[in-house]
Amino acid sequence: MGFKCPDRKGVADFLQEVTSRKDQSQYWHNKNQPYTYVSVAEFVQSFKSFHVGQQILMDLITPYDKSRAHPAAFVREDTESPT
């Protein structure tokens, strides 16, 4: 897309700022093209078509297989909270 996350910046902070109209231009890295604002909708569409976005979607739509989980990972009995 033409943006770069600086080494000093965490990914979460970068993603919040790069989608902001006010902050976005400072992350423009594509020197061969002039910067133009990229909307959140355009970011979403690009992410969904990127292999990472496609893998995350597949992971989320696959039902969780409880039989593969560690036995202590789930509460097996109802517990009452003290009142």
Backbone torsions as a table, in degrees:
resi	resn	phi	psi	omega
1	MET	NA	-19.3	177.3
2	GLY	107.7	4.4	-179.5
3	PHE	-108.1	154.1	178.2
4	LYS	-134.6	134.1	175.5
5	CYS	-83.6	119.5	179.1
6	PRO	-64.0	151.7	179.7
7	ASP	-57.6	-32.9	-176.5
8	ARG	-77.1	-9.8	-172.1
9	LYS	-106.3	134.7	173.9
10	GLY	-73.0	153.3	-176.8
11	VAL	-60.4	-43.6	-178.4
12	ALA	-61.9	-44.9	178.5
13	ASP	-64.0	-42.4	178.7
14	PHE	-58.6	-47.6	-177.7
15	LEU	-64.4	-34.6	177.0
16	GLN	-68.6	-40.7	-176.0
17	GLU	-79.4	-35.9	-176.4
18	VAL	-70.2	-18.0	176.1
19	THR	-91.4	-2.6	179.2
20	SER	-88.0	129.4	178.7
21	ARG	-57.6	-36.6	-177.6
22	LYS	-69.3	-38.6	-171.9
23	ASP	-100.9	-15.4	-168.8
24	GLN	-58.6	-41.6	-172.2
25	SER	-61.2	-28.5	-178.2
26	GLN	-67.8	-16.5	-179.1
27	TYR	-100.0	2.0	-179.9
28	TRP	-65.9	129.9	-173.9
29	HIS	-125.1	-12.3	-177.2
30	ASN	-81.5	98.1	-176.3
31	LYS	-72.6	-15.1	-178.4
32	ASN	-84.0	-11.1	-179.4
33	GLN	-132.1	143.3	176.1
34	PRO	-69.8	148.4	179.6
35	TYR	-69.7	135.3	167.9
36	THR	-137.2	146.8	-177.8
37	TYR	-59.9	136.0	176.3
38	VAL	-111.9	120.2	-176.3
39	SER	-72.0	163.4	176.9
40	VAL	-59.7	-41.4	179.2
41	ALA	-59.3	-38.9	177.9
42	GLU	-67.6	-38.9	175.7
43	PHE	-61.1	-45.3	-179.5
44	VAL	-59.5	-48.5	-178.9
45	GLN	-61.9	-42.5	179.3
46	SER	-64.4	-41.3	179.8
47	PHE	-64.3	-42.5	-179.4
48	LYS	-64.2	-30.1	-179.8
49	SER	-88.2	-12.8	178.8
50	PHE	-77.4	147.6	-175.6
51	HIS	-59.1	-32.5	178.6
52	VAL	-67.0	-44.5	178.0
53	GLY	-63.1	-38.4	178.4
54	GLN	-66.4	-39.5	179.0
55	GLN	-67.1	-41.0	178.1
56	ILE	-62.1	-43.0	177.9
57	LEU	-59.6	-44.9	179.0
58	MET	-62.7	-40.6	178.4
59	ASP	-62.8	-39.1	-177.0
60	LEU	-74.9	-30.9	-178.5
61	ILE	-87.9	-9.7	177.5
62	THR	-79.7	123.3	179.4
63	PRO	-59.8	144.2	-179.5
64	TYR	-73.9	130.7	-180.0
65	ASP	-95.6	98.3	-177.6
66	LYS	-63.3	-25.2	-178.7
67	SER	-67.7	-18.6	179.6
68	ARG	-93.3	-1.7	-177.6
69	ALA	-86.7	157.6	175.3
70	HIS	-65.0	140.0	-177.3
71	PRO	-57.2	-29.1	-178.3
72	ALA	-86.5	1.5	-175.7
73	ALA	-76.9	-19.6	-176.7
74	PHE	-126.9	147.5	173.2
75	VAL	-75.4	128.0	-174.9
76	ARG	-99.4	-11.4	-178.1
77	GLU	-135.8	154.7	177.3
78	ASP	-72.4	138.2	175.8
79	THR	-125.3	142.8	177.0
80	GLU	-96.1	141.3	175.2
81	SER	-85.3	143.9	-179.9
82	PRO	-63.6	137.7	179.3
83	THR	-117.6	NA	NA
